Amino acid sequence: MKTMVKGMDLSNAVNKVVKAVSTRSPNQLLEGIKISCHGDTLTLTATDTEIAIEKVIRCETFMEGDAVVPGKLFAEFTKKLEDVEDIELNILQDGRLKIVYSGSESYLQALSADEYPVIKKDIDRNSFVIKQKTFKDLIASTSFACSQDDSRPILKGCLLELKGDELTCVALDGFRLAVCKKTVKEATGDIRAIVPSRALTEITRLIEKDEDYVTVVIQENSLMIDVDNTVFTTRLLEGEYIDYKKIVPQSYLTTFRVNRVALFNSIERASILAKVMKNIIKLDIHENYVDVSSDSEMGNVKENVLINLEGKDLTIAFNSRYVIDCLRVINDEFINFNLNTPIAPCVIKSNSDDEYLYLILPVRLNQ
Amino acid sequence: MKTMVKGMDLSNAVNKVVKAVSTRSPNQLLEGIKISCHGDTLTLTATDTEIAIEKVIRCETFMEGDAVVPGKLFAEFTKKLEDVEDIELNILQDGRLKIVYSGSESYLQALSADEYPVIKKDIDRNSFVIKQKTFKDLIASTSFACSQDDSRPILKGCLLELKGDELTCVALDGFRLAVCKKTVKEATGDIRAIVPSRALTEITRLIEKDEDYVTVVIQENSLMIDVDNTVFTTRLLEGEYIDYKKIVPQSYLTTFRVNRVALFNSIERASILAKVMKNIIKLDIHENYVDVSSDSEMGNVKENVLINLEGKDLTIAFNSRYVIDCLRVINDEFINFNLNTPIAPCVIKSNSDDEYLYLILPVRLNQ
């Protein structure tokens, strides 16, 4: 292989695909980036077998070929070649990659690409088209609620469910549940897939043009998007997802409406003192106000936030972090809290639409 | 004590002085911030006995008094009260600080201020006046070369030497030496002081108005500056500083001039591969160019940078980090390298003035 590329193109491409490089794999190939030159295009590929990113850039080819180079090192190195106009990439007989630029030459150890995994890009099975901003909001308002630990792998993914033109994204970790619904522009049919939350986070980094649309393709057991000559694929998680609708109460004894920012600020202050006490904050819900309080040996906070209550007074406690996560992503001036008892789940919804639902389990108070 | 302050004033002040709070001290008082209300001013003080920061803000006083509150906690809490117009601070009979704002009230444990260290602000001994930008540049171009470890405490400080209107700042750590000279606007007399580099770094954060001047006061065994109602003091280091002038060679066998950015970029690329090899990069100095190279099992870099040589060819190796540190702070298009042998110190100077000198010890190549 011998080819010529622009420094900026190469750096951008390598630093995009490097996100999929495996950090510690017994298979050395997975710590590499595959570079593959055919016709007037150079294809860069990285995969850790869960996610894969492939990016195509233009090049001037003197000899076709491919190889796998150390991923992180190649990314760091090309980052420092951004300002170089022309870079020659040359796979030598001895297997090394020779990089020639501005009268200098450097060499990286490379491996044969023969055993590198093939990234499947089958014929489309099912797909939907959605505004990039809408898809990003959907992911941002739910994926943080996925489980972080490996005890139940299925909970490390989000459930994506498409019915008609309504796309629902669900995440839960055993302590809280986030559900968001958005409308898609067009779709080939209904879909149900569990996507690793890490993959969804990488997708939000790839789709940068808020007003543009993106096509999301669900294949046999993978999800794929293709934006700006970058193809991103991720393996889907297999197994049964929890029947989350069963967890959401059908009726409530206590419901209140509150200004989101006012409550957010109060809970943030209360959580500073709650840090040493397992982040526990208490809500004392009264007719016209809620007392947000926290106690620790360093002091205590007691804040008074105005509310509109329907139903009974109630005292309930939460892990402040779980409440803050939700108040940060709801994009509405007012929000509604829906509760039953101090030990029953609390449901938070946006006041102006039904797009979003967040459920938290309370913490039992020892008193 | 009972007083009323503006949320923004309080947050700014507390978050400025908290930098001097001790992180882990057997003396609990040093983890606190002293708040002291007299007349229409509230004084906030923090010290870890090496550095001290004191800031005065306006307040409306109902009862004078003082107390010491948990530093980090108070800083974090007041940060979240920035948008509150009026905050009442009230030391209660039981010693707690009551904070009243927007209809809410919180309490922090507080300690008596009786045993809190007194920050000495003696009558001026010696002082000089320097442009803030100039003082910042002086510190930024030298203090990074101070020693980080405790084996020779004196090397954790910079030597500040004022003779006439010429201020010299010196830092060295046994592997490299940085010397910078700047002119002061006025001075009461000659000065020689060793200032902890950490204190100098904090000073650069406090002086924010580049075009303004700052007065630096050297007292018995401390240095003090006073900007915008913030008084910063630091203990000086005691002991003999190394006679650094003896280390600098008087003549050179090899001297070359090089474009700073070109060399910087080459060394940065070489250092990516040098990382696994103790950061060692090699310079092969020839008549019209220098080869910058590094070798590792992952590959090797060999870059060609144009130079103007006077004297003999030379091959010499350095820890790339030490060279990069210097090339980052010299503010000149061209720089001069001055060398003698592969095991003798290398001196780097700016090409257009004599303000700056940087000396590095080379690394011995095993060949």
Interface residues (C-beta under 8 A of the other chain):
Chain A: P70 L73 E76 F77 K80 L81 D83 R96 L97 G103 S104 E105 S106 Y107 L108 Q109 N265 S266 E268 R269 I272 L273 E297 M298 G299 N300 V301 K302 E303 N304
Chain B: P70 L73 E76 F77 K80 L81 D83 R96 L97 G103 S104 E105 S106 Y107 L108 Q109 N265 S266 E268 R269 I272 L273 E297 M298 G299 N300 V301 K302 E303 N304
